[in-house]
């Protein structure tokens, strides 16, 4: 079967930095609490009027440059986001318009922090079956637009950003070796936005409470599921690729919490030097987190040609997934 390989990566983080010290002035928290509990020092915040698709356009420019492909070469755009520009049209359509990918189909994926991994799995399936050849995946979020900056349980965690990857049919032994996706909709209340959808439309029956349109999370509960499922999903894709954890050169996980990442690595018996983290400077950027981390890892020389990379993510839904890639 034809494998899909990543031939270009791009990343974009907005200019404005929101540090832990800035947050100390907004809610009852401390830099010490945030850093020791999460590993985060600062996060980026998009400008007013800077939409999710705008951040994607910046990431796309970099991905095109590193891949050697042009926008007109792209057959399919997948945008993973829970913070779309509009409810209609899709963010992938807005990206298509802005980057002028005139020959592409588009689709959005709503799988929260696991969205980019879902994109990898979809791209792999389409490329393997020959439906599409060149696929562009975006993981992008303007989480500042759905964050309650009066809630210290959540506002210290999230940031904005966008990552892009271009995949094509592999002509060598590199590419995606295995993927795994799973969800548990029964746990929907653990991480959700109560209002603004058909269930509780904003503005209907006098419901103008903006807080209802902001993200809520039972952090402690989510933490436990994250550790369990990220470990299990990782083991599964490693096995499906015919490998053992020792074979993996670098773990590039969703950057939700340094303690979740360390627990996942421990379950795999992977030493810290084989784990990539950039959570300190971006916080949790949901669907953008994995491509931002992959991009940084490549830029820093932590991923080289031929390396075996494990990526794993977990988020609202609940949703989770993992992939093993030979670079
Ligand atoms: O992206 C994918 C999905 N998201 C995640 O994977 C996130 C998963 N969850 C987490 O990362 C962690 O649960 C958090 C970082 C959100 C919270 O860490 P925790 O160690 O689970 O803390 P906790 O919720 O058990 O709270 C411990 C204490 C509480 O005080 P009391 O009740 O013990 O007096 C909280 O009120 O820490 C308090 N607390 C804070 N204190 C200072 C909660 N947030 C803050 C804060 N600053 N920002």
py3Dmol code that shows the C-alpha trace and the ligand (Angstrom):
import py3Dmol

protein = """\
ATOM      1  CA  UNK A   1       0.000   0.000   0.000  1.00  0.00           C
ATOM      2  CA  UNK A   2       1.237   3.505  -0.798  1.00  0.00           C
ATOM      3  CA  UNK A   3       2.333   5.387   2.299  1.00  0.00           C
ATOM      4  CA  UNK A   4       1.794   9.088   2.965  1.00  0.00           C
ATOM      5  CA  UNK A   5       4.893  11.076   3.894  1.00  0.00           C
ATOM      6  CA  UNK A   6       5.274  14.560   5.279  1.00  0.00           C
ATOM      7  CA  UNK A   7       7.277  16.664   2.815  1.00  0.00           C
ATOM      8  CA  UNK A   8       6.682  20.107   4.293  1.00  0.00           C
ATOM      9  CA  UNK A   9       5.938  21.658   7.671  1.00  0.00           C
ATOM     10  CA  UNK A  10       5.049  25.186   8.704  1.00  0.00           C
ATOM     11  CA  UNK A  11       4.199  26.893  11.962  1.00  0.00           C
ATOM     12  CA  UNK A  12       2.884  30.217  13.112  1.00  0.00           C
ATOM     13  CA  UNK A  13       2.455  31.706  16.555  1.00  0.00           C
ATOM     14  CA  UNK A  14       0.930  35.173  17.032  1.00  0.00           C
ATOM     15  CA  UNK A  15       3.192  37.971  18.223  1.00  0.00           C
ATOM     16  CA  UNK A  16       1.512  38.809  21.531  1.00  0.00           C
ATOM     17  CA  UNK A  17       2.853  36.898  24.523  1.00  0.00           C
ATOM     18  CA  UNK A  18       0.703  36.284  27.599  1.00  0.00           C
ATOM     19  CA  UNK A  19       3.069  35.266  30.388  1.00  0.00           C
ATOM     20  CA  UNK A  20       2.344  33.589  33.702  1.00  0.00           C
ATOM     21  CA  UNK A  21       3.162  36.910  35.349  1.00  0.00           C
ATOM     22  CA  UNK A  22       0.518  38.627  33.196  1.00  0.00           C
ATOM     23  CA  UNK A  23      -1.994  36.002  34.375  1.00  0.00           C
ATOM     24  CA  UNK A  24      -1.055  36.669  38.015  1.00  0.00           C
ATOM     25  CA  UNK A  25      -2.668  40.092  37.512  1.00  0.00           C
ATOM     26  CA  UNK A  26      -5.849  38.595  36.017  1.00  0.00           C
ATOM     27  CA  UNK A  27      -6.736  35.630  38.284  1.00  0.00           C
ATOM     28  CA  UNK A  28      -5.665  34.197  41.648  1.00  0.00           C
ATOM     29  CA  UNK A  29      -2.620  32.242  40.448  1.00  0.00           C
ATOM     30  CA  UNK A  30       1.169  32.274  40.472  1.00  0.00           C
ATOM     31  CA  UNK A  31       3.917  31.610  37.967  1.00  0.00           C
ATOM     32  CA  UNK A  32       5.182  28.954  40.372  1.00  0.00           C
ATOM     33  CA  UNK A  33       1.818  27.095  40.436  1.00  0.00           C
ATOM     34  CA  UNK A  34       1.362  27.205  36.680  1.00  0.00           C
ATOM     35  CA  UNK A  35       4.907  26.146  35.824  1.00  0.00           C
ATOM     36  CA  UNK A  36       5.155  23.361  38.394  1.00  0.00           C
ATOM     37  CA  UNK A  37       1.685  21.916  37.566  1.00  0.00           C
ATOM     38  CA  UNK A  38       1.796  22.309  33.781  1.00  0.00           C
ATOM     39  CA  UNK A  39       5.282  23.218  32.489  1.00  0.00           C
ATOM     40  CA  UNK A  40       3.912  26.400  30.888  1.00  0.00           C
ATOM     41  CA  UNK A  41       5.668  29.792  31.185  1.00  0.00           C
ATOM     42  CA  UNK A  42       3.892  31.706  28.421  1.00  0.00           C
ATOM     43  CA  UNK A  43       1.447  31.375  25.539  1.00  0.00           C
ATOM     44  CA  UNK A  44       0.627  33.382  22.412  1.00  0.00           C
ATOM     45  CA  UNK A  45      -2.577  35.318  21.840  1.00  0.00           C
ATOM     46  CA  UNK A  46      -3.894  36.203  18.379  1.00  0.00           C
ATOM     47  CA  UNK A  47      -4.743  39.810  17.587  1.00  0.00           C
ATOM     48  CA  UNK A  48      -8.318  41.041  17.330  1.00  0.00           C
ATOM     49  CA  UNK A  49      -9.391  40.312  13.766  1.00  0.00           C
ATOM     50  CA  UNK A  50      -6.697  37.673  13.306  1.00  0.00           C
ATOM     51  CA  UNK A  51      -8.762  34.602  12.480  1.00  0.00           C
ATOM     52  CA  UNK A  52      -7.839  30.935  12.680  1.00  0.00           C
ATOM     53  CA  UNK A  53      -7.547  30.816   8.877  1.00  0.00           C
ATOM     54  CA  UNK A  54      -5.205  33.842   8.918  1.00  0.00           C
ATOM     55  CA  UNK A  55      -2.826  31.993  11.214  1.00  0.00           C
ATOM     56  CA  UNK A  56      -3.051  29.007   8.853  1.00  0.00           C
ATOM     57  CA  UNK A  57      -2.071  31.178   5.882  1.00  0.00           C
ATOM     58  CA  UNK A  58       1.173  32.095   7.670  1.00  0.00           C
ATOM     59  CA  UNK A  59       1.911  28.459   8.509  1.00  0.00           C
ATOM     60  CA  UNK A  60       1.074  27.453   4.918  1.00  0.00           C
ATOM     61  CA  UNK A  61       3.676  29.782   3.404  1.00  0.00           C
ATOM     62  CA  UNK A  62       6.403  28.014   5.373  1.00  0.00           C
ATOM     63  CA  UNK A  63       5.073  24.553   4.500  1.00  0.00           C
ATOM     64  CA  UNK A  64       4.988  25.364   0.783  1.00  0.00           C
ATOM     65  CA  UNK A  65       8.548  26.618   0.942  1.00  0.00           C
ATOM     66  CA  UNK A  66       9.848  23.477   2.647  1.00  0.00           C
ATOM     67  CA  UNK A  67       7.848  21.077   0.438  1.00  0.00           C
ATOM     68  CA  UNK A  68       8.576  22.624  -2.938  1.00  0.00           C
ATOM     69  CA  UNK A  69       4.887  22.307  -3.857  1.00  0.00           C
ATOM     70  CA  UNK A  70       2.599  25.180  -4.832  1.00  0.00           C
ATOM     71  CA  UNK A  71      -0.952  25.840  -3.634  1.00  0.00           C
ATOM     72  CA  UNK A  72      -2.335  24.661  -6.977  1.00  0.00           C
ATOM     73  CA  UNK A  73      -0.755  21.199  -6.363  1.00  0.00           C
ATOM     74  CA  UNK A  74      -2.938  20.530  -3.294  1.00  0.00           C
ATOM     75  CA  UNK A  75      -5.800  18.052  -3.815  1.00  0.00           C
ATOM     76  CA  UNK A  76      -7.312  18.208  -0.336  1.00  0.00           C
ATOM     77  CA  UNK A  77      -7.152  20.622   2.613  1.00  0.00           C
ATOM     78  CA  UNK A  78      -7.995  19.248   6.052  1.00  0.00           C
ATOM     79  CA  UNK A  79      -8.411  21.852   8.802  1.00  0.00           C
ATOM     80  CA  UNK A  80      -8.475  20.539  12.361  1.00  0.00           C
ATOM     81  CA  UNK A  81      -9.906  23.155  14.702  1.00  0.00           C
ATOM     82  CA  UNK A  82     -12.525  23.763  17.389  1.00  0.00           C
ATOM     83  CA  UNK A  83     -12.266  27.520  16.843  1.00  0.00           C
ATOM     84  CA  UNK A  84     -13.467  28.027  13.270  1.00  0.00           C
ATOM     85  CA  UNK A  85     -13.642  31.482  11.676  1.00  0.00           C
ATOM     86  CA  UNK A  86     -17.385  30.924  11.123  1.00  0.00           C
ATOM     87  CA  UNK A  87     -19.918  28.186  11.735  1.00  0.00           C
ATOM     88  CA  UNK A  88     -20.360  28.276   7.950  1.00  0.00           C
ATOM     89  CA  UNK A  89     -18.374  28.092   5.709  1.00  0.00           C
ATOM     90  CA  UNK A  90     -15.703  25.750   6.998  1.00  0.00           C
ATOM     91  CA  UNK A  91     -12.292  27.046   8.007  1.00  0.00           C
ATOM     92  CA  UNK A  92     -10.725  24.807   5.345  1.00  0.00           C
ATOM     93  CA  UNK A  93     -12.755  26.740   2.739  1.00  0.00           C
ATOM     94  CA  UNK A  94     -11.490  30.031   4.147  1.00  0.00           C
ATOM     95  CA  UNK A  95      -7.926  28.734   3.983  1.00  0.00           C
ATOM     96  CA  UNK A  96      -8.439  27.489   0.422  1.00  0.00           C
ATOM     97  CA  UNK A  97      -9.632  30.935  -0.630  1.00  0.00           C
ATOM     98  CA  UNK A  98      -6.773  32.764   1.088  1.00  0.00           C
ATOM     99  CA  UNK A  99      -3.944  30.524  -0.154  1.00  0.00           C
ATOM    100  CA  UNK A 100      -5.573  30.115  -3.593  1.00  0.00           C
ATOM    101  CA  UNK A 101      -5.513  26.308  -3.572  1.00  0.00           C
ATOM    102  CA  UNK A 102      -7.917  26.343  -6.505  1.00  0.00           C
ATOM    103  CA  UNK A 103      -7.716  22.601  -7.235  1.00  0.00           C
ATOM    104  CA  UNK A 104      -8.450  21.292  -3.750  1.00  0.00           C
ATOM    105  CA  UNK A 105     -11.374  19.792  -1.903  1.00  0.00           C
ATOM    106  CA  UNK A 106     -11.774  20.855   1.724  1.00  0.00           C
ATOM    107  CA  UNK A 107     -12.952  19.422   5.029  1.00  0.00           C
ATOM    108  CA  UNK A 108     -12.875  20.420   8.687  1.00  0.00           C
ATOM    109  CA  UNK A 109     -12.193  17.979  11.491  1.00  0.00           C
ATOM    110  CA  UNK A 110     -13.547  18.673  14.983  1.00  0.00           C
ATOM    111  CA  UNK A 111     -11.515  16.451  17.261  1.00  0.00           C
ATOM    112  CA  UNK A 112     -10.027  19.058  19.598  1.00  0.00           C
ATOM    113  CA  UNK A 113      -6.413  18.354  20.602  1.00  0.00           C
ATOM    114  CA  UNK A 114      -6.405  15.087  18.631  1.00  0.00           C
ATOM    115  CA  UNK A 115      -7.497  16.879  15.438  1.00  0.00           C
ATOM    116  CA  UNK A 116      -4.121  16.897  13.706  1.00  0.00           C
ATOM    117  CA  UNK A 117      -3.627  13.165  14.339  1.00  0.00           C
ATOM    118  CA  UNK A 118      -7.104  12.601  12.849  1.00  0.00           C
ATOM    119  CA  UNK A 119      -5.892  14.592   9.829  1.00  0.00           C
ATOM    120  CA  UNK A 120      -2.836  12.351   9.491  1.00  0.00           C
ATOM    121  CA  UNK A 121      -5.007   9.247   9.557  1.00  0.00           C
ATOM    122  CA  UNK A 122      -7.442  10.626   6.958  1.00  0.00           C
ATOM    123  CA  UNK A 123      -4.588  11.748   4.716  1.00  0.00           C
ATOM    124  CA  UNK A 124      -2.912   8.347   5.007  1.00  0.00           C
ATOM    125  CA  UNK A 125      -6.144   6.579   3.977  1.00  0.00           C
ATOM    126  CA  UNK A 126      -6.778   8.836   0.975  1.00  0.00           C
ATOM    127  CA  UNK A 127      -3.191   8.663  -0.244  1.00  0.00           C
ATOM    128  CA  UNK A 128      -2.975   4.878   0.279  1.00  0.00           C
ATOM    129  CA  UNK A 129      -6.092   4.355  -1.848  1.00  0.00           C
ATOM    130  CA  UNK A 130      -4.969   6.797  -4.537  1.00  0.00           C
ATOM    131  CA  UNK A 131      -7.970   9.106  -4.114  1.00  0.00           C
ATOM    132  CA  UNK A 132      -5.705  12.121  -3.527  1.00  0.00           C
ATOM    133  CA  UNK A 133      -1.971  12.603  -3.950  1.00  0.00           C
ATOM    134  CA  UNK A 134      -1.095  15.878  -2.195  1.00  0.00           C
ATOM    135  CA  UNK A 135      -2.882  16.688   1.045  1.00  0.00           C
ATOM    136  CA  UNK A 136      -2.413  19.645   3.338  1.00  0.00           C
ATOM    137  CA  UNK A 137      -3.339  19.320   7.005  1.00  0.00           C
ATOM    138  CA  UNK A 138      -3.750  22.292   9.301  1.00  0.00           C
ATOM    139  CA  UNK A 139      -4.023  22.157  13.068  1.00  0.00           C
ATOM    140  CA  UNK A 140      -4.986  25.629  14.210  1.00  0.00           C
ATOM    141  CA  UNK A 141      -6.727  27.296  17.124  1.00  0.00           C
ATOM    142  CA  UNK A 142      -7.641  30.690  18.435  1.00  0.00           C
ATOM    143  CA  UNK A 143      -8.370  29.281  21.884  1.00  0.00           C
ATOM    144  CA  UNK A 144      -8.258  32.787  23.380  1.00  0.00           C
ATOM    145  CA  UNK A 145     -11.685  33.266  21.747  1.00  0.00           C
ATOM    146  CA  UNK A 146     -13.263  30.482  23.847  1.00  0.00           C
ATOM    147  CA  UNK A 147     -11.223  30.870  27.059  1.00  0.00           C
ATOM    148  CA  UNK A 148     -12.757  32.261  30.238  1.00  0.00           C
ATOM    149  CA  UNK A 149     -10.115  34.644  31.570  1.00  0.00           C
ATOM    150  CA  UNK A 150     -11.874  34.693  34.952  1.00  0.00           C
ATOM    151  CA  UNK A 151     -11.469  30.914  35.414  1.00  0.00           C
ATOM    152  CA  UNK A 152      -8.014  30.067  36.765  1.00  0.00           C
ATOM    153  CA  UNK A 153      -8.635  26.357  36.198  1.00  0.00           C
ATOM    154  CA  UNK A 154      -8.514  26.806  32.432  1.00  0.00           C
ATOM    155  CA  UNK A 155      -7.180  30.232  31.399  1.00  0.00           C
ATOM    156  CA  UNK A 156      -3.613  29.481  32.445  1.00  0.00           C
ATOM    157  CA  UNK A 157      -3.435  26.542  30.040  1.00  0.00           C
ATOM    158  CA  UNK A 158      -4.459  27.679  26.585  1.00  0.00           C
ATOM    159  CA  UNK A 159      -2.834  29.594  23.733  1.00  0.00           C
ATOM    160  CA  UNK A 160      -3.230  30.339  20.019  1.00  0.00           C
ATOM    161  CA  UNK A 161      -1.279  29.122  17.004  1.00  0.00           C
ATOM    162  CA  UNK A 162      -1.300  27.191  13.749  1.00  0.00           C
ATOM    163  CA  UNK A 163       0.701  24.405  12.170  1.00  0.00           C
ATOM    164  CA  UNK A 164       0.613  23.005   8.645  1.00  0.00           C
ATOM    165  CA  UNK A 165       1.860  19.800   7.051  1.00  0.00           C
ATOM    166  CA  UNK A 166       1.957  18.791   3.406  1.00  0.00           C
ATOM    167  CA  UNK A 167       1.785  15.067   2.680  1.00  0.00           C
ATOM    168  CA  UNK A 168       2.283  13.196  -0.547  1.00  0.00           C
ATOM    169  CA  UNK A 169       2.602   9.617  -1.780  1.00  0.00           C
ATOM    170  CA  UNK A 170       5.952   8.238  -0.571  1.00  0.00           C
ATOM    171  CA  UNK A 171       8.428   6.944  -3.138  1.00  0.00           C
ATOM    172  CA  UNK A 172      10.785   5.463  -0.525  1.00  0.00           C
ATOM    173  CA  UNK A 173      10.405   3.630   2.809  1.00  0.00           C
ATOM    174  CA  UNK A 174       9.534   6.801   4.754  1.00  0.00           C
ATOM    175  CA  UNK A 175       6.031   7.919   5.758  1.00  0.00           C
ATOM    176  CA  UNK A 176       3.211   7.061   8.116  1.00  0.00           C
ATOM    177  CA  UNK A 177       3.613   3.469   9.308  1.00  0.00           C
ATOM    178  CA  UNK A 178       0.521   3.228  11.498  1.00  0.00           C
ATOM    179  CA  UNK A 179      -2.268   5.330  12.964  1.00  0.00           C
ATOM    180  CA  UNK A 180      -4.961   4.764  15.567  1.00  0.00           C
ATOM    181  CA  UNK A 181      -8.011   6.884  16.439  1.00  0.00           C
ATOM    182  CA  UNK A 182     -10.580   6.442  19.182  1.00  0.00           C
ATOM    183  CA  UNK A 183     -13.305   8.433  20.949  1.00  0.00           C
ATOM    184  CA  UNK A 184     -15.592   8.184  23.952  1.00  0.00           C
ATOM    185  CA  UNK A 185     -18.587  10.486  23.542  1.00  0.00           C
ATOM    186  CA  UNK A 186     -19.946   9.354  26.915  1.00  0.00           C
ATOM    187  CA  UNK A 187     -17.325  11.606  28.484  1.00  0.00           C
ATOM    188  CA  UNK A 188     -18.514  14.685  26.575  1.00  0.00           C
ATOM    189  CA  UNK A 189     -19.071  16.806  29.714  1.00  0.00           C
ATOM    190  CA  UNK A 190     -15.454  16.619  30.888  1.00  0.00           C
ATOM    191  CA  UNK A 191     -14.266  19.155  28.319  1.00  0.00           C
ATOM    192  CA  UNK A 192     -16.923  21.141  26.501  1.00  0.00           C
ATOM    193  CA  UNK A 193     -18.525  24.428  25.531  1.00  0.00           C
ATOM    194  CA  UNK A 194     -22.112  24.330  26.805  1.00  0.00           C
ATOM    195  CA  UNK A 195     -23.736  27.029  24.654  1.00  0.00           C
ATOM    196  CA  UNK A 196     -23.669  28.434  21.161  1.00  0.00           C
ATOM    197  CA  UNK A 197     -24.731  25.269  19.335  1.00  0.00           C
ATOM    198  CA  UNK A 198     -28.185  23.872  18.550  1.00  0.00           C
ATOM    199  CA  UNK A 199     -28.495  22.490  22.093  1.00  0.00           C
ATOM    200  CA  UNK A 200     -28.310  25.930  23.716  1.00  0.00           C
ATOM    201  CA  UNK A 201     -28.303  28.569  20.991  1.00  0.00           C
ATOM    202  CA  UNK A 202     -26.750  31.854  21.960  1.00  0.00           C
ATOM    203  CA  UNK A 203     -29.443  34.524  22.088  1.00  0.00           C
ATOM    204  CA  UNK A 204     -32.395  32.091  22.164  1.00  0.00           C
ATOM    205  CA  UNK A 205     -34.849  32.373  25.086  1.00  0.00           C
ATOM    206  CA  UNK A 206     -32.948  35.358  26.436  1.00  0.00           C
ATOM    207  CA  UNK A 207     -29.724  33.350  26.763  1.00  0.00           C
ATOM    208  CA  UNK A 208     -27.066  36.013  26.318  1.00  0.00           C
ATOM    209  CA  UNK A 209     -24.603  34.620  28.851  1.00  0.00           C
ATOM    210  CA  UNK A 210     -21.251  34.757  27.043  1.00  0.00           C
ATOM    211  CA  UNK A 211     -19.727  32.396  29.624  1.00  0.00           C
ATOM    212  CA  UNK A 212     -21.899  29.646  28.137  1.00  0.00           C
ATOM    213  CA  UNK A 213     -19.888  29.951  24.929  1.00  0.00           C
ATOM    214  CA  UNK A 214     -16.565  29.446  26.711  1.00  0.00           C
ATOM    215  CA  UNK A 215     -14.649  26.273  27.400  1.00  0.00           C
ATOM    216  CA  UNK A 216     -15.109  24.298  30.612  1.00  0.00           C
ATOM    217  CA  UNK A 217     -12.963  21.438  31.792  1.00  0.00           C
ATOM    218  CA  UNK A 218     -12.817  18.984  34.669  1.00  0.00           C
ATOM    219  CA  UNK A 219      -9.031  19.069  34.596  1.00  0.00           C
ATOM    220  CA  UNK A 220      -8.413  16.353  37.107  1.00  0.00           C
ATOM    221  CA  UNK A 221     -10.660  13.816  35.382  1.00  0.00           C
ATOM    222  CA  UNK A 222      -9.325  14.668  31.929  1.00  0.00           C
ATOM    223  CA  UNK A 223      -5.791  14.252  33.259  1.00  0.00           C
ATOM    224  CA  UNK A 224      -6.413  10.635  34.282  1.00  0.00           C
ATOM    225  CA  UNK A 225      -8.003   9.669  30.961  1.00  0.00           C
ATOM    226  CA  UNK A 226      -5.242  11.450  29.053  1.00  0.00           C
ATOM    227  CA  UNK A 227      -2.496   9.439  30.740  1.00  0.00           C
ATOM    228  CA  UNK A 228      -4.310   6.142  30.239  1.00  0.00           C
ATOM    229  CA  UNK A 229      -5.375   6.646  26.608  1.00  0.00           C
ATOM    230  CA  UNK A 230      -2.200   8.318  25.369  1.00  0.00           C
ATOM    231  CA  UNK A 231      -0.211   5.392  26.727  1.00  0.00           C
ATOM    232  CA  UNK A 232      -2.555   2.768  25.267  1.00  0.00           C
ATOM    233  CA  UNK A 233      -2.796   4.461  21.849  1.00  0.00           C
ATOM    234  CA  UNK A 234       0.994   4.770  21.702  1.00  0.00           C
ATOM    235  CA  UNK A 235       1.508   1.097  22.482  1.00  0.00           C
ATOM    236  CA  UNK A 236      -1.012   0.156  19.840  1.00  0.00           C
ATOM    237  CA  UNK A 237       0.545   2.127  16.950  1.00  0.00           C
ATOM    238  CA  UNK A 238       4.030   0.997  17.905  1.00  0.00           C
ATOM    239  CA  UNK A 239       2.874  -2.627  17.787  1.00  0.00           C
ATOM    240  CA  UNK A 240       0.927  -2.096  14.533  1.00  0.00           C
ATOM    241  CA  UNK A 241       4.097  -0.716  12.960  1.00  0.00           C
ATOM    242  CA  UNK A 242       5.921  -3.899  13.972  1.00  0.00           C
ATOM    243  CA  UNK A 243       8.117  -2.005  16.427  1.00  0.00           C
ATOM    244  CA  UNK A 244       8.811  -1.827  20.146  1.00  0.00           C
ATOM    245  CA  UNK A 245       9.012   1.385  22.234  1.00  0.00           C
ATOM    246  CA  UNK A 246      12.816   1.148  22.213  1.00  0.00           C
ATOM    247  CA  UNK A 247      12.800   1.608  18.431  1.00  0.00           C
ATOM    248  CA  UNK A 248      11.189   5.054  18.645  1.00  0.00           C
ATOM    249  CA  UNK A 249      13.707   7.887  18.234  1.00  0.00           C
ATOM    250  CA  UNK A 250      11.464  10.739  19.358  1.00  0.00           C
ATOM    251  CA  UNK A 251       8.088  11.089  21.059  1.00  0.00           C
ATOM    252  CA  UNK A 252       6.313  14.266  19.909  1.00  0.00           C
ATOM    253  CA  UNK A 253       3.157  14.388  22.035  1.00  0.00           C
ATOM    254  CA  UNK A 254       0.299  16.840  22.338  1.00  0.00           C
ATOM    255  CA  UNK A 255       1.536  19.601  24.634  1.00  0.00           C
ATOM    256  CA  UNK A 256      -1.222  19.655  27.283  1.00  0.00           C
ATOM    257  CA  UNK A 257       0.720  19.250  30.494  1.00  0.00           C
ATOM    258  CA  UNK A 258       4.334  18.326  31.213  1.00  0.00           C
ATOM    259  CA  UNK A 259       3.123  15.798  33.823  1.00  0.00           C
ATOM    260  CA  UNK A 260       0.871  14.027  31.290  1.00  0.00           C
ATOM    261  CA  UNK A 261       3.748  13.926  28.811  1.00  0.00           C
ATOM    262  CA  UNK A 262       6.169  12.508  31.394  1.00  0.00           C
ATOM    263  CA  UNK A 263       3.629   9.909  32.534  1.00  0.00           C
ATOM    264  CA  UNK A 264       3.087   8.820  28.907  1.00  0.00           C
ATOM    265  CA  UNK A 265       6.830   8.519  28.323  1.00  0.00           C
ATOM    266  CA  UNK A 266       7.187   6.536  31.563  1.00  0.00           C
ATOM    267  CA  UNK A 267       4.494   4.086  30.467  1.00  0.00           C
ATOM    268  CA  UNK A 268       6.481   3.513  27.266  1.00  0.00           C
ATOM    269  CA  UNK A 269       9.746   3.281  29.170  1.00  0.00           C
ATOM    270  CA  UNK A 270      11.122   6.151  27.104  1.00  0.00           C
ATOM    271  CA  UNK A 271      13.852   8.352  28.612  1.00  0.00           C
ATOM    272  CA  UNK A 272      13.241  12.111  28.745  1.00  0.00           C
ATOM    273  CA  UNK A 273      15.892  12.789  26.081  1.00  0.00           C
ATOM    274  CA  UNK A 274      13.613  11.006  23.599  1.00  0.00           C
ATOM    275  CA  UNK A 275      10.664  13.298  24.387  1.00  0.00           C
ATOM    276  CA  UNK A 276      10.057  16.608  22.651  1.00  0.00           C
ATOM    277  CA  UNK A 277       8.438  19.498  24.525  1.00  0.00           C
ATOM    278  CA  UNK A 278       7.767  23.120  23.685  1.00  0.00           C
ATOM    279  CA  UNK A 279       4.830  23.584  26.061  1.00  0.00           C
ATOM    280  CA  UNK A 280       6.846  26.145  28.038  1.00  0.00           C
ATOM    281  CA  UNK A 281       6.459  28.790  25.321  1.00  0.00           C
ATOM    282  CA  UNK A 282       3.093  27.952  23.701  1.00  0.00           C
ATOM    283  CA  UNK A 283       0.933  26.291  26.387  1.00  0.00           C
ATOM    284  CA  UNK A 284      -1.836  24.023  25.164  1.00  0.00           C
ATOM    285  CA  UNK A 285      -2.814  25.022  21.613  1.00  0.00           C
ATOM    286  CA  UNK A 286      -5.157  22.060  21.048  1.00  0.00           C
ATOM    287  CA  UNK A 287      -5.093  20.978  17.373  1.00  0.00           C
ATOM    288  CA  UNK A 288      -2.087  23.240  16.675  1.00  0.00           C
ATOM    289  CA  UNK A 289       0.033  21.629  19.342  1.00  0.00           C
ATOM    290  CA  UNK A 290       1.320  18.547  17.471  1.00  0.00           C
ATOM    291  CA  UNK A 291       2.266  20.328  14.205  1.00  0.00           C
ATOM    292  CA  UNK A 292       3.880  23.195  16.172  1.00  0.00           C
ATOM    293  CA  UNK A 293       5.910  20.616  18.074  1.00  0.00           C
ATOM    294  CA  UNK A 294       6.833  18.616  14.960  1.00  0.00           C
ATOM    295  CA  UNK A 295       7.945  21.805  13.245  1.00  0.00           C
ATOM    296  CA  UNK A 296      10.075  22.906  16.207  1.00  0.00           C
ATOM    297  CA  UNK A 297      11.575  19.424  16.545  1.00  0.00           C
ATOM    298  CA  UNK A 298      12.658  19.397  12.894  1.00  0.00           C
ATOM    299  CA  UNK A 299      14.002  22.967  13.131  1.00  0.00           C
ATOM    300  CA  UNK A 300      16.048  22.039  16.198  1.00  0.00           C
ATOM    301  CA  UNK A 301      17.510  18.978  14.466  1.00  0.00           C
ATOM    302  CA  UNK A 302      15.754  16.623  16.896  1.00  0.00           C
ATOM    303  CA  UNK A 303      14.125  14.790  13.935  1.00  0.00           C
ATOM    304  CA  UNK A 304      16.358  13.631  11.113  1.00  0.00           C
ATOM    305  CA  UNK A 305      15.728  11.623   7.961  1.00  0.00           C
ATOM    306  CA  UNK A 306      15.040   7.988   8.783  1.00  0.00           C
ATOM    307  CA  UNK A 307      14.047   8.654  12.397  1.00  0.00           C
ATOM    308  CA  UNK A 308      11.041   6.861  13.858  1.00  0.00           C
ATOM    309  CA  UNK A 309       8.697   9.441  15.369  1.00  0.00           C
ATOM    310  CA  UNK A 310       5.728   8.687  17.618  1.00  0.00           C
ATOM    311  CA  UNK A 311       3.049  11.340  17.933  1.00  0.00           C
ATOM    312  CA  UNK A 312       0.084  11.025  20.277  1.00  0.00           C
ATOM    313  CA  UNK A 313      -2.724  13.366  21.312  1.00  0.00           C
ATOM    314  CA  UNK A 314      -5.794  13.510  23.486  1.00  0.00           C
ATOM    315  CA  UNK A 315      -8.627  16.003  23.913  1.00  0.00           C
ATOM    316  CA  UNK A 316     -12.265  16.999  24.169  1.00  0.00           C
ATOM    317  CA  UNK A 317     -14.900  14.625  22.914  1.00  0.00           C
ATOM    318  CA  UNK A 318     -13.215  12.729  24.358  1.00  0.00           C
ATOM    319  CA  UNK A 319     -10.997  11.921  21.373  1.00  0.00           C
ATOM    320  CA  UNK A 320      -7.501  10.530  21.084  1.00  0.00           C
ATOM    321  CA  UNK A 321      -5.104   9.082  18.569  1.00  0.00           C
ATOM    322  CA  UNK A 322      -1.512   8.264  17.714  1.00  0.00           C
ATOM    323  CA  UNK A 323       0.738   7.792  14.704  1.00  0.00           C
ATOM    324  CA  UNK A 324       4.165   6.328  13.994  1.00  0.00           C
ATOM    325  CA  UNK A 325       6.056   8.031  11.180  1.00  0.00           C
ATOM    326  CA  UNK A 326       9.362   7.109   9.573  1.00  0.00           C
ATOM    327  CA  UNK A 327      10.829  10.505   8.683  1.00  0.00           C
TER     328      UNK A 327
END
"""
ligand_1 = """\
48
LIG
O -5.657 19.297 25.919
C -6.235 18.093 26.265
C -7.086 18.124 27.410
N -6.592 18.824 28.539
C -5.726 18.284 29.394
O -5.144 17.268 29.134
C -5.572 18.947 30.717
C -5.612 17.926 31.814
N -5.563 18.463 33.137
C -4.506 19.110 33.666
O -3.544 19.378 33.004
C -4.529 19.430 35.144
O -5.605 18.753 35.748
C -4.615 20.941 35.468
C -3.325 21.632 35.114
C -5.777 21.566 34.709
C -4.861 21.143 36.957
O -3.829 20.510 37.701
P -4.177 19.557 38.928
O -2.889 19.152 39.519
O -5.084 18.490 38.406
O -4.901 20.537 39.907
P -6.362 20.425 40.523
O -7.391 20.728 39.479
O -6.473 19.142 41.288
O -6.336 21.595 41.571
C -5.471 21.588 42.693
C -5.633 22.906 43.428
C -7.077 23.283 43.692
O -7.155 23.917 44.947
P -7.684 23.141 46.239
O -9.072 22.707 45.898
O -6.742 21.985 46.411
O -7.593 24.164 47.309
C -7.379 24.295 42.609
O -8.399 25.199 42.969
O -5.070 23.968 42.638
C -6.057 25.007 42.496
N -5.852 25.656 41.205
C -5.015 26.680 41.044
N -4.215 27.330 41.889
C -3.466 28.341 41.407
C -6.433 25.357 40.019
N -5.970 26.189 39.061
C -5.096 27.020 39.678
C -4.298 28.083 39.228
N -3.493 28.709 40.115
N -4.283 28.485 37.936
"""
view = py3Dmol.view(width=600, height=400)
view.addModel(protein, "pdb")
view.setStyle({"model": 0}, {"cartoon": {"style": "trace"}})
view.addModel(ligand_1, "xyz")
view.setStyle({"model": 1}, {"stick": {}})
view.zoomTo()
view.show()
